[in-house]
C-alpha cells in the first residue's frame, strides 16, 4: 500500500495566504478565532483531527 502525506491531509486552514500552497483544499480565515472555528467544523464533518502548526496554520488529517 502506497501512502503519502497528500493522502492524509484533508484540508488546510490559515490566516496567512503566503504560508501555504499545495493540493489539499485551503481555507482562508480573517482571524485566529475564525480559523479555529473553521478547522473544528471541517474536522467534525470529515472525521479528521486538527493539528495546530503554531504559525497561523491548522491542518486537518485523517489518521
VMD Tcl script that draws the C-alpha trace (Angstrom):
set ca {
  {0.00 0.00 0.00}
  {1.47 3.35 -1.07}
  {0.61 6.17 1.34}
  {1.84 9.73 1.10}
  {1.16 12.86 3.14}
  {-1.20 14.09 0.41}
  {-3.39 11.03 1.02}
  {-3.79 12.01 4.69}
  {-4.17 15.80 4.63}
  {-7.86 16.64 4.25}
  {-7.65 20.45 4.49}
  {-5.53 23.41 5.49}
  {-6.90 26.44 7.36}
  {-4.83 29.60 7.62}
  {-4.83 33.33 8.23}
  {-1.75 33.82 6.04}
  {-2.13 33.16 2.33}
  {1.64 33.29 1.83}
  {2.20 30.40 4.27}
  {0.51 27.61 2.33}
  {0.39 26.02 -1.10}
  {-0.47 22.59 -2.37}
  {-3.19 20.27 -3.49}
  {-5.25 19.96 -0.30}
  {-8.23 22.31 0.00}
  {-7.11 25.58 1.60}
  {-9.50 27.71 3.66}
  {-8.56 31.31 4.45}
  {-9.80 32.85 7.71}
  {-9.99 36.52 8.71}
  {-8.53 35.95 12.18}
  {-7.41 33.30 14.67}
  {-10.90 32.76 16.10}
  {-12.42 32.13 12.67}
  {-9.50 29.87 11.75}
  {-10.09 27.70 14.82}
  {-13.86 27.56 14.22}
  {-13.44 26.53 10.55}
  {-10.88 23.86 11.45}
  {-13.16 22.36 14.10}
  {-16.15 22.29 11.73}
  {-14.16 20.64 8.95}
  {-12.75 18.03 11.33}
  {-16.22 17.16 12.61}
  {-17.61 16.84 9.09}
  {-14.72 14.74 7.75}
  {-13.85 12.75 10.86}
  {-10.33 14.19 10.79}
  {-8.07 15.52 13.52}
  {-6.91 19.16 13.78}
  {-3.21 19.85 14.22}
  {-2.02 23.38 15.04}
  {1.31 24.11 13.36}
  {1.61 27.21 15.60}
  {2.39 29.52 12.70}
  {-1.12 30.60 11.77}
  {-1.84 27.29 10.03}
  {-4.04 24.35 11.04}
  {-4.08 21.10 9.09}
  {-6.86 18.55 9.28}
  {-5.63 15.00 8.74}
  {-7.14 11.54 8.65}
  {-5.02 9.07 10.65}
}
mol new
graphics top color blue
foreach p $ca { graphics top sphere $p radius 0.5 }
foreach p [lrange $ca 0 end-1] q [lrange $ca 1 end] { graphics top cylinder $p $q radius 0.2 }
display resetview
